[in-house]
Amino acid sequence: MKAALIGCGGMGSGHARSAPEHGVEVVAFCDVIEAAAERSRAEFGGRYATTDAGRIMRDDSIDLVIIATHHDAHHPLAVAGARAGKHLLVEKPLCQTREQAIEVAEAVDKAGVKLIVNCKFRIAPTVQKGKELIPHPRLSHGQLATGNYALKPPGTGSTWIWDKDDGGGLLISTAVHTVDLLAYLMGSTADRVYAEGRLFDPKNKGTAGYPDGLVGTILWRNGGLSTVISTDQGISHNPWVSKWFHEMWDGERSAVFTAHTGRVDFGGCEIGYLETQELPAEERRKASMLHNLLEAIRTDGETLCDAHDGVQTVAICNALDEAARTGRPQRVVSG
């Protein structure tokens, strides 16, 4: 399988580094910064580096495109890739808006290609075991607590996530992982959301007004309930608070996910815990969204987080943001 990488920053480099483990050869590197594309080509090998994404789409030797750009580019690149007949791995979020995500899903469906959104918590062995042991939770909680973005000076690192055009705020940029995992664990589509949000520290976070502290509730159509916390208050520097934390209950059993979903502790189940690092290396290797995408291509099956899953997650994030801005509950319309 031959692939191209579009977006040669930190996330893109991670994909290029891991691709050979799954039998994928990255042959082309693309970035709006020519030097970044060339550095990646030099580091990882490949036939060429370019600033022209169209060249990637016209290259018939490329089967798969990995999109790891800033979020505003996901929509046009994914649509172009699908229309060019490329399979797609798209970094989260699928897009910044529900309308954009629907256009991607329609393009993918029409082209008959496979797409996976890199909402990687779904494929964690701990999450798969949790789904097996507690298939129908009633309640769940998910939170992102980070201080990485608040502490960086303007124009450096990940402060671009606060920009309206590039990133769209903390919720859609990063807490999207939490929202997506809750949707997966609850096994339902969202009905409506409530939220309150505050911009506690506007320094280095632009003028778009995205909250750096949000508390929300998601009501699912199967009757389940979830709570969400998204915060950028320096909490990640407290060793007792995990950046990612998730829980679920079904009335008899419970599961608590910690350590980047690397560990789950159960209550009321036949096992007490599962830790990913204790599993065989081959099992850990297969816990990859790229591996899942390749299996879907090989078997003509479904990916673990397809374009329609991506639409729902974006729709929920958009609705939570609107609820926080207006103080009013919002209906979630995924399709």
Residue pairs with C-beta under 8 A, 6 or more apart in sequence:
1 23
1 24
1 25
1 63
1 64
1 294
1 297
2 24
2 25
2 26
2 27
2 61
2 62
2 63
2 64
3 19
3 24
3 25
3 26
3 27
3 62
3 63
3 64
3 65
3 66
4 26
4 27
4 28
4 29
4 30
4 56
4 59
4 62
4 64
4 65
4 66
5 12
5 15
5 16
5 26
5 28
5 29
5 30
5 40
5 65
5 66
5 68
6 12
6 30
6 31
6 53
6 56
6 65
6 66
6 67
6 68
6 69
6 73
6 77
7 30
7 31
7 66
7 67
7 68
7 69
7 70
7 73
7 91
8 16
8 29
8 30
8 31
8 33
8 36
8 37
8 39
8 40
8 68
9 31
9 36
9 68
11 68
11 91
12 31
12 40
12 66
12 68
13 40
13 43
13 44
15 26
15 66
15 68
15 89
15 290
16 26
16 29
16 40
16 43
16 44
16 66
17 44
18 288
18 290
19 25
19 26
19 66
19 290
21 285
21 288
22 285
22 288
22 290
22 291
22 294
23 294
24 64
24 290
24 294
26 44
26 45
26 46
26 66
27 46
27 47
27 48
27 61
27 62
28 46
28 47
28 48
28 49
28 50
28 55
28 56
28 59
28 62
29 37
29 38
29 40
29 41
29 44
29 46
29 48
29 49
29 50
30 37
30 49
30 50
30 51
30 52
30 53
30 55
30 56
31 37
31 40
31 49
31 51
32 51
32 69
33 51
34 49
34 51
37 49
37 50
37 51
38 49
40 46
40 49
41 48
41 49
50 56
53 77
53 80
54 80
56 62
56 65
57 65
57 80
57 81
57 83
57 84
57 86
58 84
62 86
63 86
63 87
64 86
64 87
64 88
64 89
64 293
64 297
65 77
65 81
65 86
65 87
65 88
65 89
66 88
66 89
67 73
67 74
67 77
67 78
67 81
67 88
67 89
67 90
67 91
68 91
69 77
69 91
70 160
70 166
70 167
71 93
71 95
71 96
71 161
71 166
71 167
71 168
71 172
71 173
72 96
72 165
72 166
72 167
72 168
74 90
74 91
74 93
74 94
74 95
74 96
74 100
74 104
75 95
75 96
75 100
75 101
75 103
75 104
78 88
78 90
78 94
78 95
78 104
78 107
78 108
78 115
79 103
79 104
79 107
81 88
81 113
82 88
82 104
82 107
82 108
82 110
82 111
82 113
82 115
83 107
83 111
85 111
85 113
86 113
87 113
87 114
87 115
87 293
87 297
88 108
88 113
88 114
88 115
88 116
89 115
89 116
89 118
89 289
89 290
89 293
90 104
90 115
90 116
90 117
90 118
90 310
91 117
91 118
92 117
92 118
92 119
92 176
92 177
92 180
92 313
93 101
93 117
93 168
93 172
93 173
93 176
93 310
93 313
93 314
93 317
94 101
94 104
94 117
94 307
94 310
94 311
94 313
94 314
95 101
95 104
95 310
95 314
96 168
96 172
96 314
97 314
97 318
98 311
98 314
98 315
98 318
98 333
98 334
100 314
101 307
101 310
101 311
101 314
101 315
102 311
102 335
104 115
104 307
104 310
104 311
105 307
105 308
105 310
105 311
108 114
108 115
108 306
108 307
109 307
114 293
114 296
114 297
114 303
114 306
115 303
115 306
115 307
115 310
116 289
116 290
116 292
116 293
116 296
116 303
116 304
116 305
116 306
117 180
117 289
117 305
117 306
117 307
117 309
117 310
117 313
118 289
118 305
119 176
119 177
119 180
119 181
119 184
119 289
119 305
119 309
119 310
119 313
120 177
120 288
120 289
121 127
121 177
121 180
121 181
121 184
121 244
121 261
122 180
122 181
122 184
122 289
122 304
122 305
123 287
123 288
123 289
123 292
123 304
124 261
124 262
124 276
124 287
125 274
125 276
125 279
125 283
125 284
125 287
126 257
126 261
126 262
126 263
126 264
126 274
126 275
126 276
127 181
127 184
127 185
127 257
127 261
127 264
129 264
129 271
129 274
130 185
130 248
130 255
130 257
130 264
130 266
131 184
131 185
133 253
133 255
133 266
133 269
133 270
133 271
134 248
134 249
134 250
134 253
134 254
134 255
134 269
135 187
136 187
136 250
137 185
137 186
137 224
137 248
137 249
137 250
138 223
138 224
138 225
138 249
138 250
138 251
139 224
139 225
139 226
139 248
139 249
140 182
140 185
140 186
140 224
140 225
140 226
140 227
140 246
140 247
140 248
140 249
141 226
141 227
141 228
141 229
141 245
141 246
141 247
141 248
142 178
142 179
142 181
142 182
142 226
142 227
142 228
142 229
142 244
142 245
142 246
142 247
143 178
143 228
143 229
143 230
143 231
143 244
143 245
143 246
144 170
144 174
144 175
144 177
144 178
144 229
144 230
144 231
144 243
144 244
145 229
145 231
145 233
145 235
145 236
145 241
145 242
145 243
145 245
146 170
146 174
146 231
146 232
146 235
146 236
146 243
147 232
147 233
147 234
147 235
147 236
147 237
148 157
148 158
148 232
148 236
149 157
149 158
149 159
149 161
149 162
149 170
149 204
149 205
149 232
150 201
150 203
150 204
150 205
150 212
150 232
150 233
150 234
151 234
152 158
152 159
152 204
153 159
153 204
154 204
159 204
159 205
159 206
160 166
160 167
161 167
161 168
161 169
161 170
161 173
161 174
162 169
162 170
162 204
162 205
162 206
162 208
162 210
163 206
163 208
164 206
164 208
167 173
168 210
169 208
169 210
169 211
169 321
170 210
170 211
170 212
170 214
170 230
170 232
171 179
171 210
171 211
171 214
171 230
171 317
171 320
171 321
172 314
172 317
172 318
172 321
174 230
175 214
175 228
175 230
175 317
176 313
176 314
176 317
177 244
178 228
178 230
178 244
178 246
179 218
179 228
179 313
179 316
179 317
179 320
180 305
180 309
180 313
181 246
181 261
182 218
182 226
182 228
182 246
183 189
183 190
183 309
183 312
183 313
183 316
184 305
184 309
185 246
185 248
186 220
186 222
186 224
186 226
186 248
187 222
188 220
188 221
188 222
188 224
189 220
189 221
189 312
189 332
189 334
190 218
190 219
190 220
190 221
190 312
190 315
190 316
190 319
190 332
190 334
191 219
191 220
191 221
191 331
191 332
192 219
192 319
192 329
192 330
192 331
192 332
193 216
193 217
193 218
193 219
193 316
193 319
193 320
193 323
193 329
193 330
193 332
194 216
194 217
194 323
194 329
195 214
195 215
195 216
195 217
195 228
195 320
195 321
195 323
195 324
196 214
196 215
196 216
196 324
196 327
197 211
197 213
197 214
197 215
197 321
197 324
197 325
198 211
198 212
198 213
198 214
199 205
199 209
199 210
199 211
199 212
199 213
200 212
200 213
200 233
201 212
201 232
201 233
205 212
205 232
209 325
210 321
211 230
211 321
211 324
212 231
212 232
212 233
213 230
213 231
213 232
213 233
214 228
214 229
214 230
214 231
214 320
214 324
215 227
215 228
215 229
216 227
216 228
216 229
216 230
216 320
216 323
216 324
217 225
217 226
217 227
217 228
218 225
218 226
218 227
218 228
218 316
218 320
218 332
219 225
220 226
228 320
235 241
236 243
242 258
242 259
242 260
243 260
244 257
244 258
244 260
244 261
245 256
245 257
245 258
246 256
246 257
246 261
247 254
247 255
247 256
247 257
248 254
248 255
252 268
253 266
253 267
253 268
253 269
254 266
254 267
254 268
255 264
255 265
255 266
255 267
255 269
256 264
256 265
257 263
257 264
258 264
258 265
259 275
261 276
262 275
262 276
262 277
263 273
263 274
263 275
263 276
264 273
264 274
265 272
265 273
266 272
266 273
266 274
276 284
276 287
277 284
285 291
289 303
289 304
289 305
292 303
292 304
293 303
295 301
296 302
296 303
308 334
311 334
311 335
312 332
312 334
315 332
315 333
315 334
316 332
319 330
319 331
319 332
320 330
322 330
323 329
323 330
